[in-house]
Amino acid sequence: MTYCKSTEDWKEILPQRLSLLGHRNWIVIADAAYPAQTSPGIETRCTDADQVEVLRETLKEIESSSHVRPIVYLDGELPFLTEKFAPGIDRYREQLNEALVDTPVQSLPHDEIIAILDEAGKAFRVLLLKTTMTLPYTSVFIQLDCGYWDDEAEHDLRDRINA
């Protein structure tokens, strides 16, 4: 089933946009019901593709770049979903865990993440890749951080500046 009328090739768009994105930008791998947001920096693209496939490809592209690294956020509601109300959620969580095996993950309530994205979209670019996923609270939010400068180096720098 096609969810999007226009499905430009997301596999071509992703590396093009990633080369422009950097620290404080976001990439969202969204479910089919994810809302269209109005913040000017949010660019939504329909993939008409499986969510885990889009996530794996996105992480592969990020990993192959030298300028950014991922900080992944998941909806805090995800661990509480059951097969009773979301058939297929257990298998999805298995696939998600496999895709994120070497990636640190944080969880926040869905509405908090949406608010963070809305605010980020006012000053920074957000690439939102909408997928065919039809399970609730399954969007994956990737905040990009500097790939050649880590938190420890930043902390050390701030200590030296404030000394």
N, C-alpha and C positions, 0 to 999 in steps of 0.2 A: 504494500500500500504506500502510495506517495503522500507525504505530509506537506510538501513544499511545492509551490508552483515553479519557483526558480531555484535550481540547484547548481549554481556554478560549481565547478570542480573544486571542492574544499581542499583536496590534496595539492592543488596548485596554489590556492590562496594562502594556505597555512604557512609555507616557507617564505612567501613574499611578505606577508604581514609580520612574521616572526623576525625577519631581518630589520624591520622598522621598530619593533617593540623592544622594551628594555625594563629596567628597574621601575617598579610601581605599575606596570601594565598588567593586564589580566587576560587569560584565555579561559573561557567557560565551555565545557562540554555538557550541553543541556539536554534535558528530556523534551519530549514532543510538546508538552503543555507549558513549557517555560514561557513566561510572559514577555511580550515585546516591551522593552524599557525605553523611556524617552530621553534619558541623559544623552547629550550630544556626542560623547565619546564612545558610545556603545554601538558596535557594528555587528549586526546579526546576519549570519549566513546559514542557510539550510543545507544540510549534508545529504539527507535521505539515506543515511547510513546507520549501522549499528553503533551504539554508544561506546561499547568497549573497544571496538575497532578504531573509532575516532580518538579515543583516549590514548590507546597504545601508539598510534601514529603521531599524535601531538607530543607525547612524552619522548618518543624517538627523535623528533625534530628538535625539541628543546635540548635533549642530551647531546645531539650532534653540533649544537651551537656552542661557541665559546663565551658568548657575552651574557647569557642568562642561565638561571637555574630555577627549578620549580619549587614553590611552596604550595602544597595541595590542601584544600579545604573540602570537607564533605559535610553534608547536612547532619546535624546532631540527631535528627529524628530517625535516620537510616537504621541504626542498630535495633530500634524498637518496633520496626515493621515485622509483621508475621505473614506467613503463607496464607492465612485465613483471609486477610484483607488485600494482600498484594501477591497473588500467585506468581511464582517465579523469582521472588525476592531472595530466597536462599541461594539459588544458583547464581543470580546476579552478584551477590556479595562475594561468592567464591571467585568469580571471574574478576571482579574489581580488586580483590586482595592479590590475585595473581598479577594483574597489570601494575599494581602499585607496590610490589614486593620490596623494592629497594628505595622507595620514595617516602620520606617522612610525611605524615598526614595529621592534620588537625581537624577537629570538628567544632562547629558552631551551629546554633539554631538557624534554620533556613532564613527566617526574616532578617536576622542580623547580617547574614552574608549578602542578602539582596540589598540591604541598606548600605553596606560597605561598597558594593559594586556601583550602586547609584551615585554615591559620593565620588568614587574613583572616576566614574564616567564623566564627571564635570570637568576634570583637569587632565585625565590620562585616558589613553585608548584601551578599550576592552573589546576583544574579539570573541563573539559568542557563536559557537558552532552548534546549531540545533540538530538533534539526532531523532531517530525513530523510537527511542526508548519510551515505553508506556508504563513505567513503574514510578510511584511517587518518591520524592526526596532522593533522587538518584543523580542529580546534576553534580558534576565535578568542577570545582573552582580552582584555577591555578593562578596564583599571584606570581609574577615573575620577579626575581631578585637578581642582583648583579652576579654574573657567573665567575668573575675574576676577583671578587672582593667578598670576603665572608663576614659573618657577624663578629667573630673573634677579632679580626683585623679592625673592623669599625669600632668595636669597644676599646681596643688598645689605642687607636687614634684619638678617640674622645677623651680617654684618660690623659694622654699626653697634652692635648690642647688645654684641658682644665687643670693641669698640674701647675 
